[in-house]
Amino acid sequence: MQNPTIVKVKSARSNSLKSLLQLFHYVKPYWLEFSLGLFLLMVASVSGLALPKLLGQLIDGGKQGIVSGKTTYIGWLLIIILVLQAIFSFFRVVLFVNVTEKTLAALRQTVYSHLIKMPMRVFLHKRVGELSSRISADITLLQEIFNTTLAELVRQSVIIIGGLVLLMLTSFELTIFMLLLLPVMMVIGELFGQFLNKYAMQVQDKVALSNTVVEETLQGIFSVKAFVSEFFEIGRYRAHTNEMARLGMKGGKYKGLFSSFVIIGVFGTLVAVIWRGVTTGVASGELISFLLYSIFIATSISGLAEVYTSLQKSIGATTHLFDLLEEPVEELTDFKSIAPENQLHGTIAFRDIHFHYPTREDINVLQGVSFEASANQKIAIVGSSGAGKSTIVSLLLRLYNPSKGGIFFDGRDGTHIPLSELRAQIAVVPQDVFLFGGTIGDNIGYGRKGASQEEIIAAAEKANAWEFIQRFPLGLDTIVGERGIQLSGGQRQRIAIARAVLKAPRILILDEATSALDSESERLVQDALDKLMEGRTSIVIAHRLATVRQADKIIVLHQGQIVEEGTHHELIDVSGGLYRNLSEIQFTN
């Protein structure tokens, strides 16, 4: 029976090589340039093999003390070969760099497109810093493959194979003598390669973790400073980078051992070959040629050790990348306009919805939730924290799919409506508004790409945002800063409302949109929301019951189940009802 460890090693090696070969799929569009670069590399490498032979002949010819025609011819031939090698090398480098930059740009675009299309459940167990490291550090590491590693691999291989053939033609006995070490070198090289691959992948993992710390702390810099955690975070980052350095140094010891072995084994053999050649009476020119070929081969074998190390690091990076590309993606479409059959009128129906998050399968967030909302109706969903209110928002947007039951729009199963077209007709104004770091105009315009400045201003006016935007010297061109840090909470909220106004959704979701505002900001935001809700189906998630009294229907959630349903006046009259109790607590206090 085969050893499971051996099977596992073979499988890992197979997957690593598969990932590396997948990388060449991105080279395919530039195959002509790549092939030409390889051709120039091959010609330069093969022509280089003629140098030791010609130098040996030049030495033998020069021993006579007379510059013969043959000696002159050999001298000019050497100069021509060197010039051609220089020209070929220039164009090969240019071609390889061009192919590398185009390939890595295509790979970055593919990885980013894949990242942004992945469903929300993937982001529950993958951190942003780790993912951004894959698209930056890992892809940058792959530059070595095309710029250096591949060229060196081809060049060294040509020199080793061609050099061995020419060595045998020069002196078969000395060649056999020199080759006795090669099988040992190959076995030890394979063993060292496995060690280096393992440590290279571990270092890449640590790089991703350290990037995660940087990203999280910079994004949450307010919390870091508010909780006086600067030195805690510095210590956390130091621990990750020290571990990364420790692994790198440990891998460096193996690399150093391998280099030492190459120096002792290969160059020690060269000394033995020279001694053997001198004692057996090989001609001096022939011995010089043999020696130069031997040095070429020895240097190439030593270079292959570096190439192999670099290749193992690149394999680690490609494995991570293609593992990421195997993650599922949402079925999104880049539509120009919504098909008539997919246009929503605004009727929503939840039918026996059960749901648990993928990372918490033992906790049922929603249990048998059923309700309906007619077109243009205002539905409020209330309940204590953790009741499942925000989960309903995620399900409406199909960020997640229910584990049981269905969500219907205008009587049609939501899963039968193209995802992008469905989301295009729904807008969300959340409590914690996220603004991009660009201008106010860019953030409002995000609601509908290609909107004119007049349309953006009109949306800002409806959202009660134009008044404060005009006070900024740059107006719509004002930079909001990272996550909108230069704006107040009420200003950010009104920009989010303006963005929703510009989108002109058929269904509007307000998720605690006013809960974190002061009285004046809340008044302005609530007025903007009232305008926004006119003529569309609205789902209002709220803790503060004062904001939902005018709703057409109020749904009360408790521990993932609907316990009450009706208007404010109907529910306030229910003796011992949850809504009535919540009202009494809020309005008494």
N, C-alpha and C positions, 0 to 999 in steps of 0.2 A: 504493500500500500504506500502511495506517495506521501511524503512528509508535508503536512499542511502549511508549514512555514515556507517551504520551497515554492509551493503553489501560490502562496500569498505574495512572495517576492516576485515571481514570474508575472503574476497578474498586475502588480503595481508597475513593473517595468513596461509591460505591454500597454497599460493605460497612459504612462508617461510618454512613450513613443507615439501613441495615437494622438495625444494632445499636441505634440510637437509637429506631427504631420498635418493636423488640422490647421495649424498656423499658416501653412503654405497655401491653403485655400484662398487666403486674402492676398497672396502674391499673384494669383492667376490673372487678374486684369492687366498686370504689368509684366507678363511673362516674357515678352519680346525684349524689353530692357534688361530683365533679370538674366535671360539666356545669353544676351550679348555680353553682359558683365562676366558671366561664368566662362564664356568662350575666351575673352581677353585674359581672364585669370589663368585658364588652362594653358594658353599659348605662352604667357609670361613664365609660368612654372616650368613647362617643358623646355622652353628655350634656356632657362636658367640651369638646367641639367647639363647643357653643353659646356658651361664655363669650366668645371674642373678638368674635363678631358682636354679642352683647348689650352688651358694653362699648363697642363703636364707636357703637351706637345711643344709649347712655347719654351719651356725650361729645357727640354731635350735639345731643341733647335739652337738655343742660345749657348749651350755648352761648347759648341764648335768655335765660338768667338766671332763668327761671321754672320751678318744679317742677310739671310737668304730671302728669296721671293716668297717661299712658303711661310717663313717667320713673319714677314710683313703682312702677308695675307691673313694669317692667324690673328695678328694684332688688330688689323682693321675689323675682322669678323667679331672679335671680342667687343670692340667699341660699338659696332652696329647693334649687337645683341643687347648691350647695356642701354643704349638709347631707346631701342624698341621696347625694352622692359619698362623704362621710365614712362614712355608715352602710354603704353598699355595700362600701366599701374594707375596713371592719372584718370584715364577714362573709366577704368573699372571702379575706382573709388567713387567718382561722380555718379555713375550709373547705380551702384549699390546704395549710395546715400539717397538718391532720388526714389528708388524703389522702397527703401526702408521708411522714409517719411510718408509716402503715399499709403503704404501698407499699414503703418501704425495709426495713421489718421483714420483709415477705414475701420481698423480694429477698435479704436476708441469710440468711433461713432456707433459701431455695432453694439459694443458693451454698454454704452450710455443709453442707447435706444432700448436695449433689453432691460436695463436697470429700471428705467422709468415706466416700463410696461408691466413690470412684475406686480402681482396682486398684493394687497395689503398684508395678507397672512405671512408672506415671505419676510416682510420688514419687522414682523413680531419677534423673529429669532435672529435677525441679522442687523448689526449696528451700522449706523451711517458712516462712521469713521473707517470701519473695515471695508465697506463697499467702495468708498471714495479712494481708499488705498489701492484697491484692485485696478481702478481705472487710471491711477497716476503712477504709483511706484512699480507695480507689476508690469505694466505695458512699457514703461521707460526701460525696465530691465531687458526687455526683448530687443531693444535697439542693438545690443551687442551681437545678437544672432546674425542679423543681416549685415551690419557694418563691419564686424570683426570676425566673429566665431565661424560663420559659414565660409568666408574667404580663407581663413586660416586652416580650416578643416580640409578644404579642397587642395590648397597649396601644399600643406604638409603631407597629405596622402599621395599627391602626385610625386613629390620629392622622394618620399619613402619607397614607393613602388618602383618609380623610374630609376632611382638611385640604386636600389638592390639589383635591378636587371643589369645596369651598367657596371656595378661592382663585380658581378659574376663574369661579365665579359672581360673585365680588367684582370681579376685574379680569383678564380673559383675557390682555391684553397683558403685564401685569406677571408673571403666572404663567409664561408661555412664557419670558420673560426669565430668571426664576429657575431654571427647570428645565434650562437648558442644561448645568448642571454634573452633573446626576444620572447620565447614562450613564458618565461618567468615574469618578464615585464608585463605581459598582457594579463596574466592571472592577478598579479598584484594591483595592476591598474584597475581592473574590474572591482576588486575588493575596496580599494580606496574610493572609487567612483560611487559605490553604494553609501559609504559613510558621508561623503561630501554632499550627495543628493539629500540625505536625511537632514543634515544640518542646514543646508541651504533653504529647504522648505520651512524648517522651524524658525529660521531668521526672518523669512518673509511673513510668517504668522505674527511674529513679535513686532515687525514693522507695522502691520495692520492694526495691532492692538494699541501701539503707541500713538498712531494717527487717530485712533478712536478717542483716546484721552484728550488729545489736542482739540479735536473737533467739538467734543462735548463740552469741554471747559470754556472754549471761546464762545460757543453758542449760549451757554448758560453762565456767562461771566457775571451777570447781576447776582445770581444765586451764590456763586463762588465768593464774591466779595461780601455779600450780605451775611454769609455764614462763616466769614473769616477762614476760608478753606484754601487760600492760595498755597500755603506750605504743604497742606495735605495733598493737593493736586500735583505740586512739584515733586513730592515724594513718590506719588503714584507713577508719574511719568518717568522719574529717575529709575524706579524699580523695573519698568518695562524696558527702558533703553539699556540699563545695565545687564539685564538678562539677554537682550539682543546682542550686546557686545560680548557677553560670556560665551554665547553659542558661536558667534563669529570667530572668536579667538580659539575656541575648541576645534572648530572646523579648520582654522588656520594651521593648527598643529598637525592635523592629518595631511593638509596640503604641503606643509613644510617637510614632513617625513617623506612624502612622495617625491618632492623635488630633490631631497638629499639622496634618495635611492637612485633617481635618474642620473644625478651627477656622478655618484660612485660607480654605478653599474655601467652606464653608457660611456662616460669619458674614461673610466678605468679600462674599458675594453679597447678604446682607441690607442691608449699607451701600449697595451699588449699587442695590438695589430701592427703598430709601427715597429716594435721590437721584432715581431715575427717576420715582417717584410724585410727588414734590414738583414736578419740572420739567414734568410732564404735567398738573398741575392736578387730581389726584385729591382728593376731599373728605377733610377731616382725620379724621373718624370712620371713613370707609371705609378710609383709609390705616392708621389704628391697627388696625382689624380685620385688614387684610391683613398688617400687620407682626406682629401677635400670632400669626396663623396661620403665618406664615413662621418665627417663633421656635419655635412648637410643632413644626413639621416639622423644622427644623434641629436642635433638641434631640433629637427622636426619632431622626433619622438618626445623630446622634452617639451616642445611647443604643444604637442597633442595633449599632454597632461594639463596644460593651462586651458586648452580648448575644451577638454572633457569637463573640467571644473566649471567653466563658463556655461557649457551646455547643460550641466546638471542644474545650475541656478535657473537657467531659462526654462528648463523642463518644469521646475517647481512653480515658476510664475505662470506658465501656460496651463498647467494642471489646475491651478486655482481659478484662472480665468474661464476655462472651458467648463469647470464644475459650476461656476456661476451662470454660464450661458445655458446650462441644462435645467436651470430653475424654470418653472412654468411662467408664462406671460398671459396677460388678458387679451381677449380677442378685440382689439381696437381697430378702428377704421378712420382714415384721413378723408372724411367726407367733405364735400363742398356745400351741400345743402341737405336738409333733412327730407327723406323720402315722404311723400304724402301719407302713406300707410303707417309711417312711424311717428307722425306728429301727434302729440298728446293733447287731449282736451282737459285733463286735470283730475279725472276720477281715479281714486286709489283704493285698493282693497287688500288688507292683510288677512290671510286665511290660515288659521291654525299654525302660526309661525313658532317654531322651536329653534333655538340657536345657542351654540356655545363657541367660544373663541378657540381656534386651533391649538393654542398653547395652554388652554385650560379646559380640556375636554370633560373634566369631572364637575364643572360648574355650569349649569344651565342658566344663561342670562335671560332668555325669553322662553316662556313655557305656554304654548297654546294661545298666542296673542292673535286676536281677530278684531278688526274694525274697518270701517269704510269712511272715505271722505269724498264728498261730491265735488264736481267742478266748481271752482271759485269759492269753496267753503274754507273757513278758517278753523282749523283743528288745533287744540292745545293739548299737549301731553305733559302731565305733572306727576310728581312723586318724589320720594326721598332719593338721596344719592345712592347709586348702585341699583336702582330699580330697573334699568334697561332703557332709559329714554334716549341717550345718545347712540345706543346700538341700533335703534330704529332708523336714525339718520344714516348710519353706515349701510344698513340693509336697503334703504330706499335708493342710495347711490350705487348699490351693488358692489360696494367695496368688499363685502363678504356675501356669501350665499347662505340662506337658512339651511339648517340641517334637516328640517322637515317643514312642510307647508309651502305656500307660494305667495308672491306679491304680484298683484295684477294692476295694470294701468289701462283704464278704459275697457275693462273686461278681458284684457289680453295679458297672458303670462309675461312678466318682465324679462324672463330669460329668452323670449322670442324676439325681443326688440334689440337691435344692434347696440352694444354697450356705449359706444361713443355718442350715438344719436340720442340715447336715453339721458345720459349725463348732460348733454348739451342743453336739455330742456329743464334742468333742475339747477337751482342756485342755492348755495348755503352761506348764511352769515353766521359765523361761529362766535363764541365768547372770546376765545384767544385768537385774534386776527393775525394772520401771517402776511406780512408785506415784504416784497422783494426789495433789495437794497438800492434800486434805481430811483427814478423820479416819481412824483405823485401821478403825473400823466400816464407813465408806463403802468403803474399799479392799477389805475382805474381802467385803462385800455386793455388790461389782461382779461376783462370780462368778455370782450369781443374783439378779436384780432382784426386790425385794419380799420378800426373806428376813426372817424375824423375828429379834429380838435373840437369842433362845434358840438359833436355828439358827446364827447367826453365832458365838456363844460355843462351841457344840458343835464347829463347824469349826475354831475357834482351838485348842481343846483337842486335837483329833486332830492338828493341825499342830505341837504342842508350842509354841504361841505364847501361850496363855492365861496361862501363868506370868509372862512378862515384861510382858504387857499389863496385868495386875492391879497391877503395881508402879507404873504411871503414875498420878498423882492423878486424871486424868480417864478412865482406862481406855480403852474403845472410842472415846471422844470426843476422844482425844488427836490433835492435829494433827501429821501426819507431815512437813509442809514440802514444798517443791518437790522432786519426784522422790524423796521419802522421805528427805531429807538428814538429818533428825533421828534416824534409826534406824541401827543398825549393819547390816553386810552380812547377818549371820545372821538378824537380826530381820526385815529386808526379805524375805529368802528364805522365812521361815516364814509371813509374811503372804501371800506369793504362793502358798504351798502351801495355806494355809487357804482362799484364794480358789478354788483348784482343787478342794479337798474339797467346798466349798459347791456348786460347779457339778456335782459327781457325774458326771464324764464317762464315756463308754464306752471311749474311747481316751485314754491319758495319754502326753504327750511330755515328757521331761525333757532339756533341752538344757544340758548342763554345769552342772547345778543346784547342785553342791557344790564346784566347782573353785576358787572364790575365797575359801573360808572357812577359818578356823583350825580346829584339831582338835576343840575343844569344840563350836563351832557346827556343824561338819560332822557330829559324832555326833548332835546333836539333829535336824538337818535330815534326815540319812539315815534316822533312826528314823521321822520323820514321813513321809518318802517311801515307806518300806517299808509303812507302814500304808495310804498312799494307793494304792499299786500293787495291793493285794489285790483280787481279783475283777474286774480290768479289763485290757485289752490295754495293755501299756506299751512305749513305744519310748524307750530310754535312749541319749542321745548322750554320749559320755565320752572324755576324754583319759586320765584316771586309771583304769587297768585294775582297781585294787583294788575299785572300786565296781560292777564288772560281772561278777565271778566267778560269781555265783549265777544269772546270766541263763540262760534256757532255750535261747537261741541267740545267738551273737555273730557279727556280720557285720563283716568287715574291709574297709574301703575304702582304695583307693590310686589317686590321680589320676583320680578319677571312676569307678572300676570296682571291682566286688567281686572280691577276690583270694582270700579265705578265708571259710569259713562253718562254724560248729559250736559245741560247748560249750567252756568254758574248758579242760577236761581234754583234749578232742580236739585243740584248736588248740595247746596248750602242748607237745604231743608231735610236732608237725610240724617236722621238722628243717629249719632255714633259713627257716622261715615268718616272715611279717611280724609276726604277733601274738606269736610267741615272742620275736622280737628286741625288740619294744616292751616286753614283760614284763621281759626281762632288763635292759634299760636302766633301767626305772623301779625295779624292785625291788632291783637292785644298788646304784643310787644312793640 
